Amino acid sequence: MISHDTPLKVIYIDHSIAYRIGNTIYINKDLFKYPKFAKKVLKHETEHTGKFTKHDFYIDVRDGNLWDNLKFIVRHPKALRQVIPFGKAEGVWYYDLTYIIQYIILIILITLLIFCARL
C-alpha cells in the first residue's frame, strides 16, 4: 500500500475524468474549468491506495458522483472513456476492477429482469 506521505505525480490527459495507477493520478485537463468538481475528484483520487483493495472499492462506491460525472462527460465527450474498464497508460495496460464488478452486477440484474418478465 502506498502511504499518504508518498508524493503523487499528476499527468494531465484529454480523455476520461481521472484515475490513479500507483502513485500517479491521471486527470483530465478540462476538469479545472470546474474548480469545485476538480477539488472533489482530486480528493477522491488521493484517497485511493494506488492498488485495488477493499478500501479502493469502498471509495468508488461511496463517492459515486454520477450527476457531476455525467455533466462533465456531456460537456467533454472524450471523458466517456472513463467508463471503459481497461486501457493503456504510459505503455502499461491497466484495468479498473470496480467498473468490471459494476458491469457484472448490471448484467446479472438485467438477466434477472428479463427472466422474471418471461415468467
SEMAR-945659 format. One record per residue: residue in one letter; y, x, z of N, C-alpha, C in turn. Coordinates in steps of 0.001 Angstrom, whole numbers. Each point is the difference from the previous one (the first is absolute). Example, Ala and Ser with C-alpha at 12.3 -4.5 7.8 and 13.67 -1.06 7.14 Angstrom:
% residues 2
<r><residuo>A</residuo><n_y>-5690</n_y><n_x>13190</n_x><n_z>7800</n_z><ca_y>1190</ca_y><ca_x>-890</ca_x><ca_z>0</ca_z><c_y>1200</c_y><c_x>900</c_x><c_z>0</c_z></r>
<r><residuo>S</residuo><n_y>1050</n_y><n_x>-350</n_x><n_z>-720</n_z><ca_y>1190</ca_y><ca_x>820</ca_x><ca_z>60</ca_z><c_y>1090</c_y><c_x>-770</c_x><c_z>730</c_z></r>
This chain:
% residues 119
<r><residuo>M</residuo><n_y>-1178</n_y><n_x>845</n_x><n_z>0</n_z><ca_y>1178</ca_y><ca_x>-845</ca_x><ca_z>0</ca_z><c_y>1238</c_y><c_x>888</c_x><c_z>0</c_z></r>
<r><residuo>I</residuo><n_y>985</n_y><n_x>-380</n_x><n_z>-783</n_z><ca_y>1240</ca_y><ca_x>766</ca_x><ca_z>-63</ca_z><c_y>895</c_y><c_x>-455</c_x><c_z>1132</c_z></r>
<r><residuo>S</residuo><n_y>514</n_y><n_x>936</n_x><n_z>750</n_z><ca_y>858</ca_y><ca_x>-377</ca_x><ca_z>1127</ca_z><c_y>1379</c_y><c_x>-391</c_x><c_z>-512</c_z></r>
<r><residuo>H</residuo><n_y>751</n_y><n_x>-684</n_x><n_z>841</n_z><ca_y>1356</ca_y><ca_x>-391</ca_x><ca_z>-375</ca_z><c_y>941</c_y><c_x>1196</c_x><c_z>-42</c_z></r>
<r><residuo>D</residuo><n_y>-456</n_y><n_x>1159</n_x><n_z>493</n_z><ca_y>816</ca_y><ca_x>1211</ca_x><ca_z>-34</ca_z><c_y>-74</c_y><c_x>699</c_x><c_z>-1352</c_z></r>
<r><residuo>T</residuo><n_y>-1005</n_y><n_x>-352</n_x><n_z>-802</n_z><ca_y>-170</ca_y><ca_x>618</ca_x><ca_z>-1302</ca_z><c_y>1108</c_y><c_x>-480</c_x><c_z>-929</c_z></r>
<r><residuo>P</residuo><n_y>741</n_y><n_x>917</n_x><n_z>-609</n_z><ca_y>1066</ca_y><ca_x>-436</ca_x><ca_z>-906</ca_z><c_y>-599</c_y><c_x>-706</c_x><c_z>-1225</c_z></r>
<r><residuo>L</residuo><n_y>640</n_y><n_x>-1083</n_x><n_z>-377</n_z><ca_y>-457</ca_y><ca_x>-763</ca_x><ca_z>-1151</ca_z><c_y>809</c_y><c_x>384</c_x><c_z>-1230</c_z></r>
<r><residuo>K</residuo><n_y>-688</n_y><n_x>137</n_x><n_z>-1099</n_z><ca_y>639</ca_y><ca_x>292</ca_x><ca_z>-1280</ca_z><c_y>241</c_y><c_x>-1353</c_x><c_z>-686</c_z></r>
<r><residuo>V</residuo><n_y>1131</n_y><n_x>-173</n_x><n_z>-634</n_z><ca_y>306</ca_y><ca_x>-1236</ca_x><ca_z>-721</ca_z><c_y>157</c_y><c_x>316</c_x><c_z>-1478</c_z></r>
<r><residuo>I</residuo><n_y>-724</n_y><n_x>-752</n_x><n_z>-815</n_z><ca_y>91</ca_y><ca_x>141</ca_x><ca_z>-1452</ca_z><c_y>464</c_y><c_x>-1339</c_x><c_z>-564</c_z></r>
<r><residuo>Y</residuo><n_y>1043</n_y><n_x>34</n_x><n_z>-814</n_z><ca_y>541</ca_y><ca_x>-1212</ca_x><ca_z>-602</ca_z><c_y>-753</c_y><c_x>-306</c_x><c_z>-1288</c_z></r>
<r><residuo>I</residuo><n_y>-378</n_y><n_x>-1267</n_x><n_z>-149</n_z><ca_y>-772</ca_y><ca_x>-436</ca_x><ca_z>-1161</ca_z><c_y>716</c_y><c_x>-1174</c_x><c_z>-654</c_z></r>
<r><residuo>D</residuo><n_y>-424</n_y><n_x>-358</n_x><n_z>-1217</n_z><ca_y>633</ca_y><ca_x>-1136</ca_x><ca_z>-682</ca_z><c_y>-965</c_y><c_x>-1171</c_x><c_z>-168</c_z></r>
<r><residuo>H</residuo><n_y>-1067</n_y><n_x>2</n_x><n_z>779</n_z><ca_y>-967</ca_y><ca_x>-1095</ca_x><ca_z>-28</ca_z><c_y>-390</c_y><c_x>-315</c_x><c_z>1445</c_z></r>
<r><residuo>S</residuo><n_y>-772</n_y><n_x>-1048</n_x><n_z>177</n_z><ca_y>-447</ca_y><ca_x>-420</ca_x><ca_z>1333</ca_z><c_y>1196</c_y><c_x>-286</c_x><c_z>911</c_z></r>
<r><residuo>I</residuo><n_y>-276</n_y><n_x>-194</n_x><n_z>1280</n_z><ca_y>1067</ca_y><ca_x>-137</ca_x><ca_z>991</ca_z><c_y>0</c_y><c_x>1271</c_x><c_z>825</c_z></r>
<r><residuo>A</residuo><n_y>-1100</n_y><n_x>224</n_x><n_z>727</n_z><ca_y>-157</ca_y><ca_x>1242</ca_x><ca_z>758</ca_z><c_y>-1438</c_y><c_x>95</c_x><c_z>472</c_z></r>
<r><residuo>Y</residuo><n_y>-461</n_y><n_x>1213</n_x><n_z>178</n_z><ca_y>-1319</ca_y><ca_x>242</ca_x><ca_z>582</ca_z><c_y>-18</c_y><c_x>1404</c_x><c_z>568</c_z></r>
<r><residuo>R</residuo><n_y>-968</n_y><n_x>230</n_x><n_z>860</n_z><ca_y>-90</ca_y><ca_x>1308</ca_x><ca_z>650</ca_z><c_y>-1382</c_y><c_x>586</c_x><c_z>-225</c_z></r>
<r><residuo>I</residuo><n_y>-15</n_y><n_x>1256</n_x><n_z>-388</n_z><ca_y>-1244</ca_y><ca_x>764</ca_x><ca_z>-132</ca_z><c_y>209</c_y><c_x>1283</c_x><c_z>786</c_z></r>
<r><residuo>G</residuo><n_y>-815</n_y><n_x>188</n_x><n_z>1031</n_z><ca_y>147</ca_y><ca_x>1188</ca_x><ca_z>839</ca_z><c_y>1370</c_y><c_x>14</c_x><c_z>652</c_z></r>
<r><residuo>N</residuo><n_y>706</n_y><n_x>1107</n_x><n_z>-142</n_z><ca_y>1336</ca_y><ca_x>87</ca_x><ca_z>596</ca_z><c_y>1097</c_y><c_x>-210</c_x><c_z>-1041</c_z></r>
<r><residuo>T</residuo><n_y>-346</n_y><n_x>-704</n_x><n_z>-1108</n_z><ca_y>974</ca_y><ca_x>-275</ca_x><ca_z>-1048</ca_z><c_y>202</c_y><c_x>-1507</c_x><c_z>-152</c_z></r>
<r><residuo>I</residuo><n_y>1260</n_y><n_x>-405</n_x><n_z>18</n_z><ca_y>354</ca_y><ca_x>-1392</ca_x><ca_z>-267</ca_z><c_y>562</c_y><c_x>-65</c_x><c_z>-1411</c_z></r>
<r><residuo>Y</residuo><n_y>-594</n_y><n_x>-852</n_x><n_z>-810</n_z><ca_y>476</ca_y><ca_x>-252</ca_x><ca_z>-1356</ca_z><c_y>792</c_y><c_x>-1296</c_x><c_z>75</c_z></r>
<r><residuo>I</residuo><n_y>1255</n_y><n_x>36</n_x><n_z>-408</n_z><ca_y>856</ca_y><ca_x>-1173</ca_x><ca_z>154</ca_z><c_y>821</c_y><c_x>-244</c_x><c_z>-1262</c_z></r>
<r><residuo>N</residuo><n_y>74</n_y><n_x>-1252</n_x><n_z>-390</n_z><ca_y>743</ca_y><ca_x>-372</ca_x><ca_z>-1195</ca_z><c_y>1482</c_y><c_x>307</c_x><c_z>199</c_z></r>
<r><residuo>K</residuo><n_y>556</n_y><n_x>722</n_x><n_z>-954</n_z><ca_y>1408</ca_y><ca_x>410</ca_x><ca_z>114</ca_z><c_y>951</c_y><c_x>-1200</c_x><c_z>13</c_z></r>
<r><residuo>D</residuo><n_y>-394</n_y><n_x>-1124</n_x><n_z>-600</n_z><ca_y>852</ca_y><ca_x>-1193</ca_x><ca_z>-24</ca_z><c_y>22</c_y><c_x>-734</c_x><c_z>1342</c_z></r>
<r><residuo>L</residuo><n_y>-902</n_y><n_x>354</n_x><n_z>880</n_z><ca_y>-74</ca_y><ca_x>-664</ca_x><ca_z>1303</ca_z><c_y>1299</c_y><c_x>156</c_x><c_z>797</c_z></r>
<r><residuo>F</residuo><n_y>695</n_y><n_x>1097</n_x><n_z>-218</n_z><ca_y>1195</ca_y><ca_x>283</ca_x><ca_z>786</ca_z><c_y>1207</c_y><c_x>-831</c_x><c_z>-427</c_z></r>
<r><residuo>K</residuo><n_y>-174</n_y><n_x>-821</n_x><n_z>-1034</n_z><ca_y>1029</ca_y><ca_x>-976</ca_x><ca_z>-361</ca_z><c_y>18</c_y><c_x>-1142</c_x><c_z>1015</c_z></r>
<r><residuo>Y</residuo><n_y>-1054</n_y><n_x>-77</n_x><n_z>809</n_z><ca_y>-167</ca_y><ca_x>-1056</ca_x><ca_z>1005</ca_z><c_y>-239</c_y><c_x>681</c_x><c_z>1348</c_z></r>
<r><residuo>P</residuo><n_y>1044</n_y><n_x>455</n_x><n_z>666</n_z><ca_y>-116</ca_y><ca_x>835</ca_x><ca_z>1203</ca_z><c_y>-866</c_y><c_x>-593</c_x><c_z>1118</c_z></r>
<r><residuo>K</residuo><n_y>121</n_y><n_x>-1295</n_x><n_z>274</n_z><ca_y>-806</ca_y><ca_x>-600</ca_x><ca_z>1070</ca_z><c_y>-1488</c_y><c_x>53</c_x><c_z>-346</c_z></r>
<r><residuo>F</residuo><n_y>-320</n_y><n_x>-339</n_x><n_z>-1249</n_z><ca_y>-1394</ca_y><ca_x>27</ca_x><ca_z>-440</ca_z><c_y>-524</c_y><c_x>1437</c_x><c_z>-15</c_z></r>
<r><residuo>A</residuo><n_y>823</n_y><n_x>934</n_x><n_z>-464</n_z><ca_y>-400</ca_y><ca_x>1414</ca_x><ca_z>-37</ca_z><c_y>-317</c_y><c_x>497</c_x><c_z>1407</c_z></r>
<r><residuo>K</residuo><n_y>815</n_y><n_x>-397</n_x><n_z>967</n_z><ca_y>-224</ca_y><ca_x>426</ca_x><ca_z>1390</ca_z><c_y>-1337</c_y><c_x>-544</c_x><c_z>517</c_z></r>
<r><residuo>K</residuo><n_y>-306</n_y><n_x>-1270</n_x><n_z>-293</n_z><ca_y>-1277</ca_y><ca_x>-599</ca_x><ca_z>414</ca_z><c_y>-1179</c_y><c_x>736</c_x><c_z>-630</c_z></r>
<r><residuo>V</residuo><n_y>136</n_y><n_x>283</n_x><n_z>-1296</n_z><ca_y>-1086</ca_y><ca_x>667</ca_x><ca_z>-730</ca_z><c_y>-223</c_y><c_x>1414</c_x><c_z>536</c_z></r>
<r><residuo>L</residuo><n_y>1064</n_y><n_x>740</n_x><n_z>218</n_z><ca_y>-133</ca_y><ca_x>1364</ca_x><ca_z>526</ca_z><c_y>-620</c_y><c_x>-1</c_x><c_z>1400</c_z></r>
<r><residuo>K</residuo><n_y>416</n_y><n_x>-937</n_x><n_z>831</n_z><ca_y>-582</ca_y><ca_x>-111</ca_x><ca_z>1342</ca_z><c_y>-1503</c_y><c_x>-277</c_x><c_z>-111</c_z></r>
<r><residuo>H</residuo><n_y>-343</n_y><n_x>-928</n_x><n_z>-883</n_z><ca_y>-1403</ca_y><ca_x>-354</ca_x><ca_z>-213</ca_z><c_y>-808</c_y><c_x>1226</c_x><c_z>-444</c_z></r>
<r><residuo>E</residuo><n_y>500</n_y><n_x>720</n_x><n_z>-987</n_z><ca_y>-736</ca_y><ca_x>1148</ca_x><ca_z>-538</ca_z><c_y>-114</c_y><c_x>1137</c_x><c_z>1015</c_z></r>
<r><residuo>T</residuo><n_y>1030</n_y><n_x>211</n_x><n_z>813</n_z><ca_y>-84</ca_y><ca_x>1083</ca_x><ca_z>989</ca_z><c_y>-979</c_y><c_x>-337</c_x><c_z>1122</c_z></r>
<r><residuo>E</residuo><n_y>-271</n_y><n_x>-1294</n_x><n_z>224</n_z><ca_y>-970</ca_y><ca_x>-384</ca_x><ca_z>1026</ca_z><c_y>-1436</c_y><c_x>250</c_x><c_z>-431</c_z></r>
<r><residuo>H</residuo><n_y>-227</n_y><n_x>136</n_x><n_z>-1296</n_z><ca_y>-1354</ca_y><ca_x>285</ca_x><ca_z>-489</ca_z><c_y>-419</c_y><c_x>1411</c_x><c_z>421</c_z></r>
<r><residuo>T</residuo><n_y>-1313</n_y><n_x>209</n_x><n_z>55</n_z><ca_y>-525</ca_y><ca_x>1301</ca_x><ca_z>410</ca_z><c_y>-120</c_y><c_x>977</c_x><c_z>-1164</c_z></r>
<r><residuo>G</residuo><n_y>57</n_y><n_x>-506</n_x><n_z>-1222</n_z><ca_y>-214</ca_y><ca_x>861</ca_x><ca_z>-1156</ca_z><c_y>-1451</c_y><c_x>-3</c_x><c_z>-433</c_z></r>
<r><residuo>K</residuo><n_y>-842</n_y><n_x>-679</n_x><n_z>764</n_z><ca_y>-1415</ca_y><ca_x>-196</ca_x><ca_z>-326</ca_z><c_y>-249</c_y><c_x>-1492</c_x><c_z>141</c_z></r>
<r><residuo>F</residuo><n_y>-1211</n_y><n_x>-438</n_x><n_z>-285</n_z><ca_y>-279</ca_y><ca_x>-1417</ca_x><ca_z>203</ca_z><c_y>-766</c_y><c_x>-166</c_x><c_z>1301</c_z></r>
<r><residuo>T</residuo><n_y>634</n_y><n_x>-640</n_x><n_z>955</n_z><ca_y>-615</ca_y><ca_x>-265</ca_x><ca_z>1297</ca_z><c_y>191</c_y><c_x>-1474</c_x><c_z>331</c_z></r>
<r><residuo>K</residuo><n_y>-603</n_y><n_x>-445</n_x><n_z>1097</n_z><ca_y>220</ca_y><ca_x>-1376</ca_x><ca_z>464</ca_z><c_y>1489</c_y><c_x>-221</c_x><c_z>261</c_z></r>
<r><residuo>H</residuo><n_y>649</n_y><n_x>1022</n_x><n_z>535</n_z><ca_y>1434</ca_y><ca_x>-80</ca_x><ca_z>280</ca_z><c_y>794</c_y><c_x>-266</c_x><c_z>-1282</c_z></r>
<r><residuo>D</residuo><n_y>-354</n_y><n_x>700</n_x><n_z>-1077</n_z><ca_y>698</ca_y><ca_x>-194</ca_x><ca_z>-1270</ca_z><c_y>-226</c_y><c_x>-1409</c_x><c_z>-542</c_z></r>
<r><residuo>F</residuo><n_y>-1232</n_y><n_x>-479</n_x><n_z>109</n_z><ca_y>-301</ca_y><ca_x>-1361</ca_x><ca_z>-461</ca_z><c_y>806</c_y><c_x>-1008</c_x><c_z>813</c_z></r>
<r><residuo>Y</residuo><n_y>58</n_y><n_x>210</n_x><n_z>1308</n_z><ca_y>764</ca_y><ca_x>-881</ca_x><ca_z>884</ca_z><c_y>1479</c_y><c_x>-17</c_x><c_z>-398</c_z></r>
<r><residuo>I</residuo><n_y>552</n_y><n_x>1166</n_x><n_z>-301</n_z><ca_y>1409</ca_y><ca_x>88</ca_x><ca_z>-406</ca_z><c_y>229</c_y><c_x>-810</c_x><c_z>-1271</c_z></r>
<r><residuo>D</residuo><n_y>-903</n_y><n_x>130</n_x><n_z>-978</n_z><ca_y>170</ca_y><ca_x>-728</ca_x><ca_z>-1259</ca_z><c_y>-98</c_y><c_x>-1510</c_x><c_z>203</c_z></r>
<r><residuo>V</residuo><n_y>-902</n_y><n_x>-430</n_x><n_z>861</n_z><ca_y>-133</ca_y><ca_x>-1436</ca_x><ca_z>265</ca_z><c_y>1196</c_y><c_x>-506</c_x><c_z>808</c_z></r>
<r><residuo>R</residuo><n_y>382</n_y><n_x>740</n_x><n_z>1010</n_z><ca_y>1109</ca_y><ca_x>-386</ca_x><ca_z>873</ca_z><c_y>1326</c_y><c_x>-61</c_x><c_z>-755</c_z></r>
<r><residuo>D</residuo><n_y>234</n_y><n_x>981</n_x><n_z>-857</n_z><ca_y>1298</ca_y><ca_x>107</ca_x><ca_z>-665</ca_z><c_y>15</c_y><c_x>-615</c_x><c_z>-1393</c_z></r>
<r><residuo>G</residuo><n_y>-953</n_y><n_x>-845</n_x><n_z>-305</n_z><ca_y>-28</ca_y><ca_x>-617</ca_x><ca_z>-1324</ca_z><c_y>1302</c_y><c_x>-733</c_x><c_z>-270</c_z></r>
<r><residuo>N</residuo><n_y>870</n_y><n_x>601</n_x><n_z>-753</n_z><ca_y>1325</ca_y><ca_x>-546</ca_x><ca_z>-263</ca_z><c_y>15</c_y><c_x>-558</c_x><c_z>-1419</c_z></r>
<r><residuo>L</residuo><n_y>-784</n_y><n_x>-1040</n_x><n_z>-220</n_z><ca_y>-231</ca_y><ca_x>-529</ca_x><ca_z>-1335</ca_z><c_y>1286</c_y><c_x>-433</c_x><c_z>-705</c_z></r>
<r><residuo>W</residuo><n_y>865</n_y><n_x>-738</n_x><n_z>683</n_z><ca_y>1202</ca_y><ca_x>-524</ca_x><ca_z>-642</ca_z><c_y>906</c_y><c_x>1120</c_x><c_z>-509</c_z></r>
<r><residuo>D</residuo><n_y>295</n_y><n_x>986</n_x><n_z>839</n_z><ca_y>860</ca_y><ca_x>1111</ca_x><ca_z>-426</ca_z><c_y>-670</c_y><c_x>822</c_x><c_z>-1099</c_z></r>
<r><residuo>N</residuo><n_y>-1306</n_y><n_x>196</n_x><n_z>127</n_z><ca_y>-725</ca_y><ca_x>742</ca_x><ca_z>-1036</ca_z><c_y>95</c_y><c_x>-719</c_x><c_z>-1345</c_z></r>
<r><residuo>L</residuo><n_y>-203</n_y><n_x>-1328</n_x><n_z>12</n_z><ca_y>64</ca_y><ca_x>-771</ca_x><ca_z>-1247</ca_z><c_y>1402</c_y><c_x>34</c_x><c_z>-610</c_z></r>
<r><residuo>K</residuo><n_y>1023</n_y><n_x>-121</n_x><n_z>825</n_z><ca_y>1376</ca_y><ca_x>72</ca_x><ca_z>-516</ca_z><c_y>236</c_y><c_x>1350</c_x><c_z>-681</c_z></r>
<r><residuo>F</residuo><n_y>-472</n_y><n_x>1074</n_x><n_z>640</n_z><ca_y>191</ca_y><ca_x>1334</ca_x><ca_z>-577</ca_z><c_y>-766</c_y><c_x>128</c_x><c_z>-1318</c_z></r>
<r><residuo>I</residuo><n_y>-1224</n_y><n_x>-511</n_x><n_z>-34</n_z><ca_y>-822</ca_y><ca_x>99</ca_x><ca_z>-1215</ca_z><c_y>630</c_y><c_x>-792</c_x><c_z>-1146</c_z></r>
<r><residuo>V</residuo><n_y>564</n_y><n_x>-1175</n_x><n_z>298</n_z><ca_y>662</ca_y><ca_x>-791</ca_x><ca_z>-1052</ca_z><c_y>1194</c_y><c_x>770</c_x><c_z>-559</c_z></r>
<r><residuo>R</residuo><n_y>754</n_y><n_x>649</n_x><n_z>865</n_z><ca_y>1177</ca_y><ca_x>760</ca_x><ca_z>-446</ca_z><c_y>-366</c_y><c_x>1315</c_x><c_z>-671</c_z></r>
<r><residuo>H</residuo><n_y>-1154</n_y><n_x>551</n_x><n_z>368</n_z><ca_y>-449</ca_y><ca_x>1300</ca_x><ca_z>-520</ca_z><c_y>-1485</c_y><c_x>-120</c_x><c_z>-367</c_z></r>
<r><residuo>P</residuo><n_y>-291</n_y><n_x>-518</n_x><n_z>-1205</n_z><ca_y>-1388</ca_y><ca_x>-300</ca_x><ca_z>-391</ca_z><c_y>-986</c_y><c_x>1165</c_x><c_z>102</c_z></r>
<r><residuo>K</residuo><n_y>466</n_y><n_x>1232</n_x><n_z>-130</n_z><ca_y>-916</ca_y><ca_x>1141</ca_x><ca_z>141</ca_z><c_y>-581</c_y><c_x>80</c_x><c_z>1417</c_z></r>
<r><residuo>A</residuo><n_y>654</n_y><n_x>-666</n_x><n_z>952</n_z><ca_y>-490</ca_y><ca_x>-5</ca_x><ca_z>1384</ca_z><c_y>-1289</c_y><c_x>-805</c_x><c_z>130</c_z></r>
<r><residuo>L</residuo><n_y>-324</n_y><n_x>-806</n_x><n_z>-1012</n_z><ca_y>-1254</ca_y><ca_x>-762</ca_x><ca_z>16</ca_z><c_y>-1202</c_y><c_x>941</c_x><c_z>96</c_z></r>
<r><residuo>R</residuo><n_y>189</n_y><n_x>1231</n_x><n_z>-371</n_z><ca_y>-1044</ca_y><ca_x>1032</ca_x><ca_z>112</ca_z><c_y>-513</c_y><c_x>109</c_x><c_z>1440</c_z></r>
<r><residuo>Q</residuo><n_y>810</n_y><n_x>-445</n_x><n_z>965</n_z><ca_y>-353</ca_y><ca_x>61</ca_x><ca_z>1425</ca_z><c_y>-1326</c_y><c_x>-711</c_x><c_z>294</c_z></r>
<r><residuo>V</residuo><n_y>-291</n_y><n_x>-1073</n_x><n_z>-715</n_z><ca_y>-1177</ca_y><ca_x>-808</ca_x><ca_z>332</ca_z><c_y>-1275</c_y><c_x>483</c_x><c_z>-679</c_z></r>
<r><residuo>I</residuo><n_y>93</n_y><n_x>1055</n_x><n_z>-780</n_z><ca_y>-1204</ca_y><ca_x>597</ca_x><ca_z>-597</ca_z><c_y>-566</c_y><c_x>975</c_x><c_z>1034</c_z></r>
<r><residuo>P</residuo><n_y>-1265</n_y><n_x>-196</n_x><n_z>402</n_z><ca_y>-514</ca_y><ca_x>747</ca_x><ca_z>1156</ca_z><c_y>-444</c_y><c_x>1443</c_x><c_z>-253</c_z></r>
<r><residuo>F</residuo><n_y>382</n_y><n_x>568</n_x><n_z>-1122</n_z><ca_y>-361</ca_y><ca_x>1397</ca_x><ca_z>-253</ca_z><c_y>1069</c_y><c_x>616</c_x><c_z>-893</c_z></r>
<r><residuo>G</residuo><n_y>35</n_y><n_x>1297</n_x><n_z>-58</n_z><ca_y>977</ca_y><ca_x>673</ca_x><ca_z>-847</ca_z><c_y>-149</c_y><c_x>1505</c_x><c_z>84</c_z></r>
<r><residuo>K</residuo><n_y>970</n_y><n_x>683</n_x><n_z>-555</n_z><ca_y>-22</ca_y><ca_x>1456</ca_x><ca_z>-28</ca_z><c_y>1372</c_y><c_x>499</c_x><c_z>431</c_z></r>
<r><residuo>A</residuo><n_y>44</n_y><n_x>859</n_x><n_z>1000</n_z><ca_y>1252</ca_y><ca_x>574</ca_x><ca_z>479</ca_z><c_y>-156</c_y><c_x>1511</c_x><c_z>65</c_z></r>
<r><residuo>E</residuo><n_y>901</n_y><n_x>694</n_x><n_z>-657</n_z><ca_y>-27</ca_y><ca_x>1462</ca_x><ca_z>-47</ca_z><c_y>-1368</c_y><c_x>528</c_x><c_z>-424</c_z></r>
<r><residuo>G</residuo><n_y>-594</n_y><n_x>-674</n_x><n_z>-989</n_z><ca_y>-1273</ca_y><ca_x>439</ca_x><ca_z>-553</ca_z><c_y>-1231</c_y><c_x>-356</c_x><c_z>815</c_z></r>
<r><residuo>V</residuo><n_y>176</n_y><n_x>-744</n_x><n_z>1078</n_z><ca_y>-1122</ca_y><ca_x>-360</ca_x><ca_z>862</ca_z><c_y>-170</c_y><c_x>-1522</c_x><c_z>-14</c_z></r>
<r><residuo>W</residuo><n_y>-1230</n_y><n_x>-454</n_x><n_z>-239</n_z><ca_y>-286</ca_y><ca_x>-1433</ca_x><ca_z>26</ca_z><c_y>-34</c_y><c_x>-489</c_x><c_z>1442</c_z></r>
<r><residuo>Y</residuo><n_y>518</n_y><n_x>-1196</n_x><n_z>221</n_z><ca_y>-27</ca_y><ca_x>-606</ca_x><ca_z>1325</ca_z><c_y>-379</c_y><c_x>-1475</c_x><c_z>-140</c_z></r>
<r><residuo>Y</residuo><n_y>-362</n_y><n_x>-601</n_x><n_z>1110</n_z><ca_y>-272</ca_y><ca_x>-1442</ca_x><ca_z>16</ca_z><c_y>594</c_y><c_x>-578</c_x><c_z>1283</c_z></r>
<r><residuo>D</residuo><n_y>335</n_y><n_x>-1271</n_x><n_z>-72</n_z><ca_y>581</ca_y><ca_x>-694</ca_x><ca_z>1144</ca_z><c_y>-1036</c_y><c_x>-992</c_x><c_z>515</c_z></r>
<r><residuo>L</residuo><n_y>-691</n_y><n_x>388</n_x><n_z>1045</n_z><ca_y>-1077</ca_y><ca_x>-815</ca_x><ca_z>539</ca_z><c_y>493</c_y><c_x>-1351</c_x><c_z>511</c_z></r>
<r><residuo>T</residuo><n_y>1223</n_y><n_x>-67</n_x><n_z>471</n_z><ca_y>547</ca_y><ca_x>-1272</ca_x><ca_z>479</ca_z><c_y>20</c_y><c_x>-1026</c_x><c_z>-1131</c_z></r>
<r><residuo>Y</residuo><n_y>499</n_y><n_x>396</n_x><n_z>-1173</n_z><ca_y>22</ca_y><ca_x>-930</ca_x><ca_z>-1127</ca_z><c_y>-1413</c_y><c_x>-346</c_x><c_z>-450</c_z></r>
<r><residuo>I</residuo><n_y>-898</n_y><n_x>964</n_x><n_z>-14</n_z><ca_y>-1375</ca_y><ca_x>-266</ca_x><ca_z>-405</ca_z><c_y>-622</c_y><c_x>-1044</c_x><c_z>925</c_z></r>
<r><residuo>I</residuo><n_y>183</n_y><n_x>152</n_x><n_z>1305</n_z><ca_y>-528</ca_y><ca_x>-968</ca_x><ca_z>973</ca_z><c_y>640</c_y><c_x>-1372</c_x><c_z>-221</c_z></r>
<r><residuo>Q</residuo><n_y>1307</n_y><n_x>-42</n_x><n_z>-211</n_z><ca_y>681</ca_y><ca_x>-1274</ca_x><ca_z>-230</ca_z><c_y>-518</c_y><c_x>-682</c_x><c_z>-1259</c_z></r>
<r><residuo>Y</residuo><n_y>-246</n_y><n_x>750</n_x><n_z>-1066</n_z><ca_y>-514</ca_y><ca_x>-586</ca_x><ca_z>-1234</ca_z><c_y>-1420</c_y><c_x>-516</c_x><c_z>180</c_z></r>
<r><residuo>I</residuo><n_y>-817</n_y><n_x>723</n_x><n_z>753</n_z><ca_y>-1367</ca_y><ca_x>-468</ca_x><ca_z>265</ca_z><c_y>45</c_y><c_x>-1315</c_x><c_z>776</c_z></r>
<r><residuo>I</residuo><n_y>844</n_y><n_x>-79</n_x><n_z>1004</n_z><ca_y>139</ca_y><ca_x>-1240</ca_x><ca_z>784</ca_z><c_y>491</c_y><c_x>-1133</c_x><c_z>-903</c_z></r>
<r><residuo>L</residuo><n_y>964</n_y><n_x>283</n_x><n_z>-854</n_z><ca_y>522</ca_y><ca_x>-1009</ca_x><ca_z>-911</ca_z><c_y>-1088</c_y><c_x>-507</c_x><c_z>-952</c_z></r>
<r><residuo>I</residuo><n_y>-793</n_y><n_x>903</n_x><n_z>-542</n_z><ca_y>-1090</ca_y><ca_x>-387</ca_x><ca_z>-905</ca_z><c_y>-1018</c_y><c_x>-865</c_x><c_z>736</c_z></r>
<r><residuo>I</residuo><n_y>-333</n_y><n_x>372</n_x><n_z>1230</n_z><ca_y>-946</ca_y><ca_x>-793</ca_x><ca_z>800</ca_z><c_y>571</c_y><c_x>-1399</c_x><c_z>247</c_z></r>
<r><residuo>L</residuo><n_y>1268</n_y><n_x>-96</n_x><n_z>371</n_z><ca_y>621</ca_y><ca_x>-1302</ca_x><ca_z>253</ca_z><c_y>34</c_y><c_x>-866</c_x><c_z>-1255</c_z></r>
<r><residuo>I</residuo><n_y>371</n_y><n_x>576</n_x><n_z>-1122</n_z><ca_y>27</ca_y><ca_x>-751</ca_x><ca_z>-1256</ca_z><c_y>-1394</c_y><c_x>-475</c_x><c_z>-371</c_z></r>
<r><residuo>T</residuo><n_y>-995</n_y><n_x>883</n_x><n_z>165</n_z><ca_y>-1388</ca_y><ca_x>-368</ca_x><ca_z>-280</ca_z><c_y>-436</c_y><c_x>-1153</c_x><c_z>888</c_z></r>
<r><residuo>L</residuo><n_y>333</n_y><n_x>57</n_x><n_z>1292</n_z><ca_y>-355</ca_y><ca_x>-1079</ca_x><ca_z>914</ca_z><c_y>688</c_y><c_x>-1305</c_x><c_z>-387</c_z></r>
<r><residuo>L</residuo><n_y>1271</n_y><n_x>82</n_x><n_z>-375</n_z><ca_y>716</ca_y><ca_x>-1210</ca_x><ca_z>-417</ca_z><c_y>-629</c_y><c_x>-627</c_x><c_z>-1243</c_z></r>
<r><residuo>I</residuo><n_y>-346</n_y><n_x>835</n_x><n_z>-971</n_z><ca_y>-646</ca_y><ca_x>-497</ca_x><ca_z>-1209</ca_z><c_y>-1351</c_y><c_x>-624</c_x><c_z>340</c_z></r>
<r><residuo>F</residuo><n_y>-768</n_y><n_x>683</n_x><n_z>834</n_z><ca_y>-1314</ca_y><ca_x>-497</ca_x><ca_z>397</ca_z><c_y>131</c_y><c_x>-1329</c_x><c_z>742</c_z></r>
<r><residuo>C</residuo><n_y>926</n_y><n_x>-81</n_x><n_z>944</n_z><ca_y>197</ca_y><ca_x>-1238</ca_x><ca_z>773</ca_z><c_y>507</c_y><c_x>-1143</c_x><c_z>-877</c_z></r>
<r><residuo>A</residuo><n_y>800</n_y><n_x>317</n_x><n_z>-1007</n_z><ca_y>526</ca_y><ca_x>-1031</ca_x><ca_z>-890</ca_z><c_y>-1100</c_y><c_x>-617</c_x><c_z>-863</c_z></r>
<r><residuo>R</residuo><n_y>-1059</n_y><n_x>739</n_x><n_z>-246</n_z><ca_y>-1115</ca_y><ca_x>-492</ca_x><ca_z>-816</ca_z><c_y>-995</c_y><c_x>-832</c_x><c_z>793</c_z></r>
<r><residuo>L</residuo><n_y>97</n_y><n_x>-1</n_x><n_z>1308</n_z><ca_y>-961</ca_y><ca_x>-774</ca_x><ca_z>823</ca_z><c_y>254</c_y><c_x>-1467</c_x><c_z>-86</c_z></r>
